[in-house]
Amino acid sequence: MTEKSESFSIKNWSQDDQPREKLRDKGKSSLSDAELVAILLGSGNRDESAVALSKRILASVDNNLNALGKQSLKQLMTFKGIGEAKAISIAAAMELGRRRRGEEALQQKKITSSASVFEFMQPIIGELPHEEFWIVYLNNSNKVLQKNQLSKGGITGTLVDVRLVLKTALEVGAVGLILAHNHPSGTLKPSEADKNLTQKLKVAAQSLDIKVLDHLIITEKAYFSFADENIL
């Protein structure tokens, strides 16, 4: 490492500019997103510090951490100073954050509203590049008994085995079902296939005294609830 590039290493920064020490002395909440990413990088490049480089990377995704989490290794490596190892560190940190949010959602096991369904399912399907269809099984207290992925890649009535849905509901003792799938395009408008599948499952479940309580279309930041819109 040259003398110039070494001067941009975190250990050579002034005390106030060292995010590792700032986290140690002032707590993790005191750091900006860029400072946290800078800790992952450890150093910048010949022309900018790790914090400056991190700010530039975040600016490229409008300072949106969800968008940063979707960046491929190749996209991250287009920045000067980001090699494969640093790109992998960023990707790993973003994935840990996503999984942590998913685990926090699992602890909120009682479903009280469409918003609580969104908080439960968004970490699982909200940011996927492909479509997935899930069923959430509830008991008579609206607590989650189980959640299952039923299809991946698209929604049509033929892709969801209604018999399997009801078989699982009976096995776990569910009295309520919530359907959920994502729209990678970001649109919140239900398709005819979405509506038809909802009705198909609703009618089949009724014969077993099991209620379809809602169907949510989920995107990265928002959702559409069939129940809230009175089209269930």
C-alpha positions, 0 to 999 in steps of 0.5 A: 500500500502506498503512503497516500492510500495508507493515509485513507485507512481508518486507523490513520484518520483523526479521532473524530473521523474514526467510525470504529472508535465512535461506535465503541465510545458513543454507541452504534446508534450514533453512527450514520449509515455511511459510517457503518458501511465504512466500518465494513470497508475498512479503507477507501481508495487513493482519492477518498476515505472509506466514509466518503466512498460509502457516502458515494455508494449510498448516494447511488441508491438514493441512500436507501438501505433496501436498495443497497441490499439488492445490489449485486457483487458486480454492481458494488465492484464498479466503485473504485476501491471496492473489490470482491472481498469488500463487496461480499462484506457489504452483501453479507451485512445487508443479508444479516439485516434482512434476516434479523428483520425476518426473525423479529417479525416471527416473534410477533406471532399474533395477527391483529391487522393487515399491517401486522401481516405486512410486517410479518411477510414483507421481510420474507417476500417483499424484496424478491425479484420473483413472485412467491405465494404463501399461506399463513395458518392461524388459530382461533386467537389469530396466532400464527401456527405455520407459514408455507410457501405454495408456489414460486414464479407466478400466480395462477389457480393451477399453481396452488394446490387447494387440497394441500392448503386445506390438508395442512390447515387440518393438520395444524388445527388452523381455523383461519388462513391469510394468503400473501404474495408479492409483486416484484413490479411494485404494482399493488393492483390485484390481477384477475388470477389473484381474485379468482384464486382467493375465491377458490380458496375461500369457497373450499375452506368454508366447507371445513369451517376455515375462514380466509381472513385476508389476501395481501399483495406485498411490495417492498414498501407497501401492500394491498389488502383484500379485506381492507378493500372489501373485495374478499 
